[in-house]
């Protein structure tokens, strides 16, 4: 996973967290739910990239 991808996914996660917290503070359930969904989506993207990295590492280890 490239640095740019990591940074984008972390930024998406931070945006989701901020939106979720703002929703909690303003008692806005819709905004809170949107934030939670954005945060979860960013974490899924991060997990997918970690799986790709692990696959590359295994491939590299086998090729040696």
N, C-alpha and C positions, 0 to 999 in steps of 0.2 A: 504494500500500500504506500503510495507516495505521500510526501509531506503535505501537498496541497489537499489531497483527499482527506487526510486525517484532520487538517485544520478546518475544512468545510464541514465535516461531520461533527466536530466538537462545537463549531459555531452554531450549527443547527440545534444541537443538544442544549446549548446555553440559551438560545432563543426560546426553545420550548420550555425550559425551566423558568425563565423570566416571565413568559406568558402565563404559565401555570400559577406562579406565585402572585402575579398581579391579579389573576382571576380569583384566587383565594382572598386576597386583601380587599378586593372590591365586591366580593360575594357574587361574582359573575361565573356561574357554573359552566356556561358555554365556553367562555374564554379559558377557564381552568381545564376543561376537557380537551380543547384544541391544543393547549400547551402540553398536556400529558401525551397526546397522540403524536405531536411533533417530536417530543423527547424520545418516545418509544421508537419511532421510525428512524431517528438518527442512531440510536443504539443498535437497531437491527442492521443498518448499513455498516456500522463499525464492526459488528460481529461477522458479517459477510466478508469484509476485507481481511479480518484476522484469519478466517478460514482459507482464503486465497493465499495469504502469506504462509500459513502452515503447509499448505500443499506445495508451494514453491520450495520451502525448506526441505520437505521430504524428498521432492524430486532431485534437488541439488545433492542431498546426502546419498541418494541411491546412485547417482551418476558418478560419484567419486570413487 
